[in-house]
Structures are given as structure tokens and as C-alpha cells.
């Protein structure tokens, strides 16, 4: 796990345009996966039913 966390912030040296494109694509896919995981959780958090105590305080 520590190797993964240290590799996350690692900047890769690229020599060709294809290397650069592959690196950017990989980062883009990681961002998309993070969004597709976090957005449904955030949506469920926003739309959870209110408890009686929360309704009384309104």
C-alpha cells in the first residue's frame, strides 16, 4: 500500500508524444473512476430521508 501511495505523486518523464498521451489517459481514467464512485455516494448523502429530530428543527 505504501508503494502505491508513494507512486501516486510520482511525476513520470516522457520522451515521446505517445508516452505523454498514455500518461494523460491513465490519469484521466483514474479521475473518472473516482468520480463514478464518489458521485453516487454523495447523491445518496444529499437525498437521505430526514429523521424526526431534523424535521422538528426546521
Secondary structure, 3 states (H helix, E strand, C coil): CHHHHHHHCCCCCCCCHHHHHHHHHHHHHHHHHHHHHHHHHHHHHHCCCCCHHHHHCC
